[in-house]
Amino acid sequence: MSIYIRSAASVSAQNTLDNTQFLANPMEYTGTRVPVVDPDYKQYIDPKLIRRMSHVIKMGVAAAQQCLNNAQLQMPGAIVTGTALGCLEDTYVFLSRIIEMEEEMLPPTAFIQSTHNTVGAQVALMLKCHAYNNTFVHKGVSFENALLDAILLLKEGEANDILVGGIDELTDASYIVLERLGLYRRKPVNNLDLFRTTAKGSIGGEGASFVLLSDEASLENLARLVALKTLFKPQVQISNMINDFLDEQGLTTNEVDVVITGRNGDIRNDAVYDVIPAMFENSDIANYKHLTGEYSTASAFSMWLGANIVKRGEVPIATVQQKGKASTPPKNVLIYNHYQNIYHSLLLLSAC
């Protein structure tokens, strides 16, 4: 049984929701975090509802709706989301009000919208979708586990046209905590020069990316989802892990046209990817976290990127490419991402 990516949409630090130019003019930021490019949310959400929604909910709803719009579909068969930290802004507001109001007369909205499944639930409410709805909160592989759940639903015949998303936000409070933990840089850096500097830490990011999975072949599909694998603190060499993954799909490294890695500018993080150029001498190698910043479900953006590369038959060389010439239309795209060298994931996409 084949699984296809019918459409994809992303709200990120780049102009990706309106994807007509496909990263032709990357947004440039100087600092230690990158904000998302907010669309006109009134195009996706009733203005009366917008004022009660936090930023992460608006991002998620807009990306989900645009994903459906791209597929010209009104109702998905299921909604599956992944998030590591959930609705941080609403959680912070609720906890702050507990202290400020001495636990009396607390407005319920922030509490109701502070749970991790709020985005998936809000998408379902707006669509009036009563089908399967689930959210995975599995840290650095939250999106991958949401994908796995969707794959199982398709293979078991439980649903068709499944909306799958990865969403996380970066608030001022969470940024301070994560910076102290060493995840982000202490000194400002230009995001487009991120890989030209040597330092510990990456740049903070946030975003919402959705894909629509289907088991029906169509000329309109973006790509085929061939395989997915996640590993927790792998004890094997990275090269062996990747070769085993490709062997399971009957492929060699020479048959992979593009490798998308999760390099994020942190010298401790990027050392893991050092084996990639030697393993894939004949492949184009691309990166994306200088565009989006680092966050737990950033791999959802890489799937959006990989699916568009396959469909368009080109790699946006000036924006994402590390090595290669992208002389032929890519047919097989391998995505390798890890988060803090703890949660590793491999995704293989191919032309339909």
C-alpha positions as CSV (number, residue, x, y, z in Angstrom):
1,M,0.0,0.0,0.0
2,S,1.4,3.4,-1.0
3,I,0.9,6.6,1.1
4,Y,0.9,9.9,-0.7
5,I,1.4,13.5,0.4
6,R,-1.6,15.2,-1.2
7,S,-0.8,18.7,-0.1
8,A,1.3,20.6,2.4
9,A,1.3,24.1,4.1
10,S,3.5,25.8,6.5
11,V,3.5,29.0,8.7
12,S,7.1,29.6,9.4
13,A,9.7,32.4,9.6
14,Q,9.7,32.4,5.8
15,N,7.0,33.3,3.3
16,T,5.9,29.7,3.0
17,L,2.1,29.9,3.4
18,D,1.9,31.6,0.0
19,N,4.3,29.2,-1.7
20,T,4.3,30.6,-5.2
21,Q,8.0,31.4,-5.3
22,F,9.3,28.5,-3.1
23,L,11.9,30.1,-0.9
24,A,13.2,32.3,-3.7
25,N,13.7,35.3,-1.4
26,P,14.6,34.1,2.1
27,M,13.7,36.3,5.1
28,E,16.8,37.6,6.9
29,Y,16.9,38.1,10.6
30,T,19.7,39.2,13.0
31,G,19.3,38.0,16.6
32,T,19.0,34.8,18.6
33,R,15.5,33.9,17.6
34,V,13.3,34.2,14.4
35,P,9.6,35.0,14.4
36,V,7.1,33.5,12.1
37,V,5.7,35.5,9.2
38,D,2.1,35.9,10.3
39,P,-0.4,35.7,7.5
40,D,-3.7,37.6,7.4
41,Y,-5.5,35.4,9.9
42,K,-8.9,36.9,9.0
43,Q,-8.7,34.9,5.8
44,Y,-8.8,31.7,7.8
45,I,-10.5,32.5,11.1
46,D,-13.7,34.4,12.0
47,P,-12.5,37.8,13.3
48,K,-14.7,37.3,16.4
49,L,-12.7,34.2,17.3
50,I,-9.3,35.6,16.6
51,R,-9.2,37.8,19.7
52,R,-9.7,34.8,21.9
53,M,-6.9,32.7,20.2
54,S,-3.3,32.7,21.2
55,H,-0.6,32.8,18.6
56,V,0.1,29.1,18.4
57,I,-3.6,28.4,17.8
58,K,-3.8,30.9,15.0
59,M,-0.6,29.5,13.4
60,G,-2.0,26.0,13.5
61,V,-5.4,26.8,12.3
62,A,-4.1,28.8,9.3
63,A,-1.6,26.1,8.3
64,A,-4.2,23.4,8.6
65,Q,-6.8,25.3,6.6
66,Q,-4.4,26.3,3.9
67,C,-3.3,22.6,3.6
68,L,-6.9,21.6,3.0
69,N,-7.3,24.5,0.5
70,N,-4.3,23.3,-1.4
71,A,-5.9,19.9,-1.8
72,Q,-9.4,21.5,-2.5
73,L,-10.8,19.4,0.3
74,Q,-13.3,20.6,2.8
75,M,-13.3,17.8,5.4
76,P,-10.4,15.6,6.4
77,G,-11.0,12.0,7.5
78,A,-8.9,12.5,10.7
79,I,-6.8,15.1,12.4
80,V,-3.5,14.1,14.0
81,T,-1.1,16.7,15.5
82,G,2.2,16.7,17.3
83,T,3.6,19.2,19.7
84,A,6.3,19.1,22.3
85,L,5.4,22.1,24.5
86,G,1.7,22.8,23.5
87,C,0.1,26.2,24.1
88,L,2.8,27.9,26.2
89,E,1.4,31.4,26.0
90,D,-2.0,30.4,27.4
91,T,-0.4,28.2,30.1
92,Y,1.7,31.2,31.2
93,V,-1.3,33.5,31.2
94,F,-3.3,31.1,33.3
95,L,-0.6,30.5,35.9
96,S,0.2,34.2,36.1
97,R,-3.5,35.0,36.8
98,I,-3.6,32.4,39.5
99,I,-1.0,34.4,41.4
100,E,-2.3,37.9,40.4
101,M,-5.9,37.2,41.3
102,E,-5.1,35.0,44.4
103,E,-6.9,32.0,42.9
104,E,-10.2,33.8,42.8
105,M,-12.5,34.7,39.8
106,L,-10.1,33.2,37.2
107,P,-11.2,33.7,33.6
108,P,-11.5,30.1,32.2
109,T,-10.4,30.8,28.5
110,A,-6.7,30.6,29.1
111,F,-7.1,27.4,31.1
112,I,-9.3,25.8,28.4
113,Q,-6.8,26.7,25.7
114,S,-3.7,25.7,27.6
115,T,-3.8,22.0,26.9
116,H,-1.6,20.4,24.3
117,N,-4.5,19.2,22.1
118,T,-6.0,22.7,21.7
119,V,-4.8,23.2,18.1
120,G,-6.1,19.9,16.9
121,A,-9.4,20.5,18.7
122,Q,-9.7,24.0,17.4
123,V,-9.2,22.8,13.8
124,A,-11.9,20.2,14.3
125,L,-14.3,22.7,15.8
126,M,-13.9,25.2,12.9
127,L,-14.4,22.4,10.3
128,K,-17.1,20.7,12.4
129,C,-15.1,17.5,12.0
130,H,-16.3,14.7,14.3
131,A,-13.7,12.2,13.0
132,Y,-10.7,10.7,14.8
133,N,-8.6,13.5,16.5
134,N,-5.4,12.8,18.4
135,T,-2.4,14.8,19.6
136,F,1.1,13.4,20.4
137,V,3.3,15.0,22.9
138,H,6.6,13.1,22.5
139,K,9.2,15.8,22.8
140,G,11.6,15.8,19.8
141,V,9.6,13.1,17.8
142,S,6.1,14.5,18.4
143,F,5.5,15.1,14.7
144,E,7.0,11.8,13.7
145,N,4.7,9.9,16.0
146,A,1.7,11.8,14.7
147,L,2.8,10.7,11.2
148,L,3.1,7.1,12.4
149,D,-0.4,7.2,13.8
150,A,-1.7,8.6,10.5
151,I,0.1,5.8,8.5
152,L,-1.4,3.2,10.7
153,L,-4.9,4.7,10.2
154,L,-4.5,4.6,6.5
155,K,-3.1,1.0,6.4
156,E,-5.9,-0.2,8.6
157,G,-8.5,1.5,6.5
158,E,-9.8,3.6,9.5
159,A,-9.6,6.9,7.7
160,N,-8.8,8.6,4.4
161,D,-7.3,12.1,3.8
162,I,-5.6,12.5,7.1
163,L,-4.5,16.0,8.2
164,V,-1.1,15.7,10.1
165,G,0.7,18.7,11.7
166,G,3.6,19.7,13.8
167,I,3.2,22.9,15.9
168,D,5.2,24.6,18.6
169,E,5.6,28.2,19.7
170,L,8.4,30.2,21.3
171,T,7.3,32.6,24.0
172,D,9.5,35.1,25.9
173,A,9.3,32.9,29.0
174,S,10.2,29.7,27.3
175,Y,13.0,31.4,25.3
176,I,14.7,32.5,28.6
177,V,14.5,29.0,30.0
178,L,15.8,27.3,26.8
179,E,18.6,29.8,26.4
180,R,19.8,29.2,30.0
181,L,19.8,25.5,29.1
182,G,22.2,26.2,26.3
183,L,19.8,25.5,23.4
184,Y,20.1,29.0,21.9
185,R,23.0,31.4,21.3
186,R,23.9,34.2,23.6
187,K,25.1,36.6,20.9
188,P,23.1,37.8,17.9
189,V,23.7,36.1,14.5
190,N,22.4,36.6,11.0
191,N,20.2,33.5,10.3
192,L,21.5,33.2,6.7
193,D,25.1,33.2,8.1
194,L,24.3,30.6,10.8
195,F,26.4,27.8,9.4
196,R,29.4,30.2,8.7
197,T,29.9,30.8,12.4
198,T,31.1,28.4,15.0
199,A,29.4,28.5,18.4
200,K,27.3,26.6,20.9
201,G,23.6,26.9,20.6
202,S,21.2,27.6,17.7
203,I,18.6,30.2,17.0
204,G,15.1,29.9,18.5
205,G,12.2,29.3,16.3
206,E,8.6,28.3,16.0
207,G,6.1,27.3,13.4
208,A,3.2,25.2,12.2
209,S,3.3,22.8,9.3
210,F,0.7,20.4,8.0
211,V,0.5,17.7,5.4
212,L,-2.5,15.8,4.0
213,L,-1.9,12.1,3.7
214,S,-3.9,9.9,1.4
215,D,-3.7,6.3,0.0
216,E,-5.1,7.3,-3.4
217,A,-2.7,7.9,-6.3
218,S,-3.2,11.2,-8.1
219,L,-1.3,13.4,-10.5
220,E,-1.9,16.3,-8.0
221,N,0.0,14.5,-5.2
222,L,3.2,16.2,-4.1
223,A,5.2,13.1,-3.2
224,R,5.0,9.5,-1.9
225,L,5.9,8.8,1.8
226,V,8.0,5.7,1.5
227,A,9.2,5.1,5.0
228,L,9.6,6.5,8.5
229,K,11.8,5.5,11.4
230,T,12.5,7.0,14.8
231,L,15.3,6.2,17.3
232,F,15.9,7.2,20.8
233,K,19.6,7.7,21.7
234,P,20.8,5.3,19.0
235,Q,23.8,3.2,20.1
236,V,24.9,2.4,16.5
237,Q,27.0,4.5,14.2
238,I,25.0,7.1,12.3
239,S,26.3,5.8,8.9
240,N,25.1,2.2,9.8
241,M,21.8,3.5,11.0
242,I,21.2,5.3,7.7
243,N,22.4,2.4,5.5
244,D,20.2,0.0,7.3
245,F,17.2,2.3,6.8
246,L,17.9,2.5,3.1
247,D,18.5,-1.2,2.8
248,E,15.1,-1.9,4.2
249,Q,13.7,0.1,1.2
250,G,15.9,-1.5,-1.3
251,L,17.9,1.6,-1.9
252,T,21.6,2.6,-1.9
253,T,23.1,6.0,-1.0
254,N,23.8,6.5,-4.7
255,E,20.0,6.4,-5.4
256,V,19.2,9.2,-3.0
257,D,19.1,12.5,-4.9
258,V,18.7,14.9,-2.0
259,V,19.5,14.7,1.7
260,I,17.8,17.2,4.0
261,T,19.5,17.4,7.4
262,G,18.5,19.1,10.6
263,R,21.8,21.1,11.0
264,N,21.0,24.1,13.3
265,G,24.4,25.9,13.7
266,D,25.1,24.4,17.1
267,I,28.6,22.8,16.9
268,R,27.5,20.1,19.4
269,N,24.4,19.3,17.3
270,D,25.9,19.5,13.9
271,A,28.8,17.1,14.6
272,V,26.3,14.2,14.2
273,Y,25.7,15.2,10.5
274,D,29.4,15.2,9.6
275,V,29.1,11.7,8.1
276,I,26.5,12.8,5.5
277,P,28.7,14.5,2.8
278,A,31.0,11.5,2.6
279,M,28.1,9.0,2.5
280,F,26.2,10.9,-0.1
281,E,28.9,12.1,-2.5
282,N,26.6,12.2,-5.5
283,S,23.6,13.7,-3.7
284,D,22.5,17.3,-3.0
285,I,22.6,18.2,0.6
286,A,20.2,20.7,2.0
287,N,19.5,22.4,5.4
288,Y,16.5,24.3,6.7
289,K,16.9,25.3,10.3
290,H,18.6,28.6,9.4
291,L,15.3,29.5,7.9
292,T,13.0,28.4,10.7
293,G,15.1,28.3,13.8
294,E,15.3,25.3,16.1
295,Y,12.2,23.9,17.8
296,S,11.0,20.4,18.7
297,T,8.7,19.9,15.7
298,A,10.8,21.7,13.1
299,S,11.0,18.4,11.2
300,A,7.4,19.0,10.1
301,F,8.8,21.9,8.0
302,S,11.4,19.6,6.5
303,M,8.6,17.4,5.3
304,W,6.9,20.4,3.7
305,L,10.3,21.2,2.1
306,G,11.0,17.7,0.9
307,A,7.5,17.2,-0.6
308,N,7.8,20.5,-2.5
309,I,11.3,19.6,-3.8
310,V,10.0,16.3,-5.2
311,K,6.9,17.9,-6.8
312,R,8.7,20.9,-8.3
313,G,11.7,18.8,-9.4
314,E,14.2,21.4,-8.0
315,V,16.1,22.4,-5.0
316,P,16.1,26.1,-4.0
317,I,19.9,26.1,-4.3
318,A,20.7,29.6,-3.0
319,T,18.4,29.2,0.0
320,V,18.9,25.7,1.4
321,Q,21.7,23.9,-0.4
322,Q,24.9,22.9,1.3
323,K,26.4,20.8,-1.4
324,G,25.6,19.8,-5.0
325,K,24.3,21.3,-8.2
326,A,20.7,20.0,-8.4
327,S,21.2,19.2,-12.1
328,T,18.4,16.6,-12.4
329,P,14.9,16.5,-10.9
330,P,15.1,14.7,-7.6
331,K,13.2,11.5,-7.2
332,N,14.3,10.2,-3.8
333,V,14.6,12.6,-0.8
334,L,16.0,11.5,2.5
335,I,15.3,13.6,5.6
336,Y,17.5,13.0,8.7
337,N,16.8,15.1,11.8
338,H,17.7,14.8,15.4
339,Y,16.8,16.9,18.4
340,Q,19.5,17.4,21.0
341,N,21.1,14.1,19.8
342,I,18.4,12.3,21.7
343,Y,15.5,11.9,19.3
344,H,16.5,10.8,15.8
345,S,14.2,10.4,12.8
346,L,14.6,9.3,9.2
347,L,12.0,10.0,6.5
348,L,12.1,8.9,2.9
349,L,10.1,10.6,0.2
350,S,9.9,9.7,-3.5
351,A,8.3,10.9,-6.7
352,C,4.8,9.5,-7.2
